[in-house]
Amino acid sequence: MAMGHLVYAKWDEERDVTTNGKEEFIYYYKTNEQGHKLVLDKYIKRLIFIQKDRLLKRTINQIKIDGVDLEVMSDTFSHYPEQTAITFENKDEVLKKLFLAKKVEVYVRYGREPGVSIFQIK
């Protein structure tokens, strides 16, 4: 159990209680220097990229975990346009890599304009 705690300690922790108050969910996240937030949702096994300063339609087709390319799919939340869900195949394997990652790069495309958001995890 202590080993698992050390793994998660790299990511910041956020707790959320359900509306009925009966369940508590723990989400892990990192915020970078640009103010972007990357949330590791272990329940649905996905990442959520949040960029409050840009409400433009964005797509994310690739991320890098410690320098290794990974093709992903993305979908913007209709009610929260600043949030984009990032999903991937082999969810369990990718989640394990994310928990152990030191650096995650998110390649974001705003229409035709490319960008990259880098998260250092220590």
GIUR-V269355 format. One record per helix or strand of 3 or more residues. SS is the DSSP state (A for helix, B for strand). FROM is the first residue (numbers start at 1). TO is the last residue. Records with the same first field share a line. If there is no record, write none. Layout:
# GIUR-V269355
SS: FROM-TO ; FROM-TO
This chain:
# GIUR-V269355
A: 2-8 ; 91-100
B: 12-17 ; 24-31 ; 37-41 ; 46-50 ; 58-65 ; 68-71 ; 73-76 ; 83-87 ; 103-110 ; 113-120
